[in-house]
Amino acid sequence: VIVDVVVAGYGAAGMAAAITAHDAGCEVLVLEKMPEDLAGGNTRVSGNVWFNPTDADLAKEYLRGLAGDYAIPEPLVECWATEVSGTTAWIEQRLAEAGADVERDDRDPVKGAFVPGLTPYAGSQRSRGVGEEIDEDAFEFGDLPGHECDDGFHHLGPQTGYARLWHLLRASLAARAIPVQFDARAVELVQASVGTVEGVVVERHGTRETILARRGTVLATGGFENDQELIRHHLRLPAALPWGSPGNTGDGLRLAQNAGAGLVHMHNFAGVMGLGVPELGCGMAGVPKGPGFLLVGRDARRFVDESLQDRHGKAMLHGRYEPFPAQMMFTIFDEATRLAGPIVVPFEQHNSGWPKAIRRYEWSHDNAAEIQRGWIQTGDTPAGLARKLGLDPAALQATVERYNAACAAGTDPEHGRPAEDLVPLGDGPIYGYAWGPVIMYTCGGPRKDEHARVLDPDGFPIRGLYCAGEISSTYSWAMAGGQMISDALAFGRVAGRSVAFGVPPDSTRASNVA
Ligand SMILES: Cc1cc2nc3c(=O)[nH]c(=O)nc-3n(C[C@H](O)[C@H](O)[C@H](O)COP(=O)(O)OP(=O)(O)OC[C@H]3O[C@@H](n4cnc5c(N)ncnc54)[C@H](O)[C@@H]3O)c2cc1C
């Protein structure tokens, strides 16, 4: 098979690349390793929220601040700011083409019925709704210069999730009759010589086929949230489970490495509080709903102010944004907190994540079913619970007693938990689970330039190979809500243009140093 462009991955990045290359006149083929009903990667089960800065210059400043001590090459900063500023306009073009036929608003998105009347909507943690007053304290990174460009979460329809953006992109590919092969896993890159990629080998139903790409190959295969070895090597975690798609296993990363790619910010990822459910093969985001809970380490001691606000995998700790949650921890809570509400909120309140959106797991309102299943352990006393969790019983008992004494005194000298959050753990049954973090997404992968070309370790482009999205996100450290999807769409479009039109000859070696 010979086409102009082959794209691996049917998420936001791959779809944006496919649409752009198609509209530039290319014959495009999309490969997706999952079966059709499970396809769509993290994009499908995400909040489907995007970021569209109000000012590209402020956005550059914002990105530099988010990167902190891990500077991003300036040409990438420039390209990112320009492109993400056009996210809403590009989505509006897709909406205009699709008319009303884009929203599928039910619990079976692939097969669901269309619901008309879809419009872009800017609701957010900041603005709470179009025209409503902005809550300045609700900025995720309100201390960083340039944050003013963030006017909140953008999404389709009245609430986030429901795979609405992904369905719009599906409709756009379908309207263009861009072929998508499902159950089609890119397993090898065809290399004419070192540094030159001519296509991919795809495996479908046990047979392999070579697909040559006249103009280029785009890797948009997502991150490595499901590869335990890569997680151990790069994220410093003994093990972790993803919140998103099981399809994201680092395939594209390995393909690019085999073609000689250099790597960037492999350490970076966004974890969320929650618990891993090995029998579902994924994790679920959530925190106890009542204030009566503690976080402890393997030594059964508290290590942090539990009221800490996490911002897409980072939190302000000791004067710096640090990864959080970033290590194994134990969540301990009392009976009042168990009864305060479900640790994992219902689908209707927060509609994203593989367990809810695809596996349809409904968490019980009082957490009782999950205790019954053994996902949450219970004991009559802290020491009894500690035995079940493999912690030192005396140490956990002492931790709870010290914490309760701090509550009585109205001050937490150890970790500075605010007085209003110092609610003692009551007597009676006590509960706990071991986990953290659940991986939302990884950020590192093959090094890319501002033309979305994959670069070798010396900064030279690998001919014929491009990448976009989570496989090689732009983010070296912190990132705010909506920015992953905007980055995936941005560099998907860049990859689509580069592969279709080529890259100017004066840009053969990338400035890969910040
Ligand atoms: C629960 C959750 C909520 C989120 N909410 C938001 C949000 O609201 N806003 C935001 O900006 N970000 C959000 N994110 C992050 C964001 O969804 C992703 O970073 C982004 O969608 C990634 O897009 P992508 O196209 O790069 O990858 P994906 O959408 O993950 O797509 C990658 C695709 O490649 C396929 N694939 C993998 N290997 C191969 C192979 N060898 N051959 C062929 N195909 C392959 C996968 O099956 C998958 O379909 C969220 C993530 C999660 C998990």
The ligand as an SDF file (V2000), in Angstrom:
LIG
                    3D

 53 58  0  0  0  0  0  0  0  0999 V2000
   -9.2900   11.3030   32.2550 C   0  0  0  0  0  0  0  0  0  0  0  0
   -8.5080   12.3370   31.4790 C   0  0  0  0  0  0  0  0  0  0  0  0
   -9.0230   13.6160   31.3430 C   0  0  0  0  0  0  0  0  0  0  0  0
   -8.3220   14.5730   30.6010 C   0  0  0  0  0  0  0  0  0  0  0  0
   -8.9150   15.7830   30.3870 N   0  0  0  0  0  0  0  0  0  0  0  0
   -8.2750   16.6970   29.6130 C   0  0  0  0  0  0  0  0  0  0  0  0
   -8.9130   17.8950   29.2460 C   0  0  0  0  0  0  0  0  0  0  0  0
  -10.0940   18.1150   29.5170 O   0  0  0  0  0  0  0  0  0  0  0  0
   -8.1880   18.8150   28.5310 N   0  0  0  0  0  0  0  0  0  0  0  0
   -6.9000   18.5840   28.1370 C   0  0  0  0  0  0  0  0  0  0  0  0
   -6.2890   19.4430   27.5100 O   0  0  0  0  0  0  0  0  0  0  0  0
   -6.2970   17.4020   28.4120 N   0  0  0  0  0  0  0  0  0  0  0  0
   -6.9650   16.4500   29.1040 C   0  0  0  0  0  0  0  0  0  0  0  0
   -6.3730   15.2350   29.3210 N   0  0  0  0  0  0  0  0  0  0  0  0
   -5.1520   14.9170   28.5690 C   0  0  0  0  0  0  0  0  0  0  0  0
   -5.5090   14.7850   27.0710 C   0  0  0  0  0  0  0  0  0  0  0  0
   -6.7360   14.0860   26.9510 O   0  0  0  0  0  0  0  0  0  0  0  0
   -4.4550   14.0630   26.2550 C   0  0  0  0  0  0  0  0  0  0  0  0
   -3.1660   14.4760   26.6010 O   0  0  0  0  0  0  0  0  0  0  0  0
   -4.6600   14.3000   24.7580 C   0  0  0  0  0  0  0  0  0  0  0  0
   -6.0010   14.0750   24.4210 O   0  0  0  0  0  0  0  0  0  0  0  0
   -3.7310   13.3760   23.9850 C   0  0  0  0  0  0  0  0  0  0  0  0
   -4.0850   13.3840   22.6260 O   0  0  0  0  0  0  0  0  0  0  0  0
   -3.2210   12.4840   21.6340 P   0  0  0  0  0  0  0  0  0  0  0  0
   -3.8960   12.5630   20.3190 O   0  0  0  0  0  0  0  0  0  0  0  0
   -1.7970   12.8670   21.7070 O   0  0  0  0  0  0  0  0  0  0  0  0
   -3.2950   11.0180   22.2420 O   0  0  0  0  0  0  0  0  0  0  0  0
   -4.5540   10.0630   22.4750 P   0  0  0  0  0  0  0  0  0  0  0  0
   -5.8160   10.8110   22.4340 O   0  0  0  0  0  0  0  0  0  0  0  0
   -4.2720    9.2870   23.6990 O   0  0  0  0  0  0  0  0  0  0  0  0
   -4.5450    9.1140   21.1930 O   0  0  0  0  0  0  0  0  0  0  0  0
   -3.4980    8.2180   20.9450 C   0  0  0  0  0  0  0  0  0  0  0  0
   -4.0660    7.1020   20.0820 C   0  0  0  0  0  0  0  0  0  0  0  0
   -2.9910    6.3210   19.5130 O   0  0  0  0  0  0  0  0  0  0  0  0
   -3.3860    4.9520   19.5310 C   0  0  0  0  0  0  0  0  0  0  0  0
   -2.1790    4.1400   19.4270 N   0  0  0  0  0  0  0  0  0  0  0  0
   -1.2750    3.8500   20.3900 C   0  0  0  0  0  0  0  0  0  0  0  0
   -0.2990    3.0760   19.8880 N   0  0  0  0  0  0  0  0  0  0  0  0
   -0.5830    2.8670   18.5790 C   0  0  0  0  0  0  0  0  0  0  0  0
    0.0530    2.1330   17.5310 C   0  0  0  0  0  0  0  0  0  0  0  0
    1.1950    1.4460   17.7340 N   0  0  0  0  0  0  0  0  0  0  0  0
   -0.5210    2.1260   16.2970 N   0  0  0  0  0  0  0  0  0  0  0  0
   -1.6840    2.8010   16.0780 C   0  0  0  0  0  0  0  0  0  0  0  0
   -2.3310    3.4840   17.0360 N   0  0  0  0  0  0  0  0  0  0  0  0
   -1.7790    3.5370   18.2710 C   0  0  0  0  0  0  0  0  0  0  0  0
   -4.1170    4.8260   20.8460 C   0  0  0  0  0  0  0  0  0  0  0  0
   -4.9350    3.6700   20.8930 O   0  0  0  0  0  0  0  0  0  0  0  0
   -4.9260    6.1310   20.8790 C   0  0  0  0  0  0  0  0  0  0  0  0
   -6.1690    5.9850   20.2620 O   0  0  0  0  0  0  0  0  0  0  0  0
   -7.0590   14.2450   30.0310 C   0  0  0  0  0  0  0  0  0  0  0  0
   -6.5380   12.9530   30.1630 C   0  0  0  0  0  0  0  0  0  0  0  0
   -7.2690   12.0030   30.8710 C   0  0  0  0  0  0  0  0  0  0  0  0
   -6.7320   10.6060   30.9640 C   0  0  0  0  0  0  0  0  0  0  0  0
  1  2  1  0
  2  3  1  0
  2 52  2  0
  3  4  2  0
  4  5  1  0
  4 50  1  0
  5  6  2  0
  6  7  1  0
  6 13  1  0
  7  8  2  0
  7  9  1  0
  9 10  1  0
 10 11  2  0
 10 12  1  0
 12 13  2  0
 13 14  1  0
 14 15  1  0
 14 50  1  0
 15 16  1  0
 16 17  1  0
 16 18  1  0
 18 19  1  0
 18 20  1  0
 20 21  1  0
 20 22  1  0
 22 23  1  0
 23 24  1  0
 24 25  2  0
 24 26  1  0
 24 27  1  0
 27 28  1  0
 28 29  2  0
 28 30  1  0
 28 31  1  0
 31 32  1  0
 32 33  1  0
 33 34  1  0
 33 48  1  0
 34 35  1  0
 35 36  1  0
 35 46  1  0
 36 37  1  0
 36 45  1  0
 37 38  2  0
 38 39  1  0
 39 40  1  0
 39 45  2  0
 40 41  1  0
 40 42  2  0
 42 43  1  0
 43 44  2  0
 44 45  1  0
 46 47  1  0
 46 48  1  0
 48 49  1  0
 50 51  2  0
 51 52  1  0
 52 53  1  0
M  END
$$$$
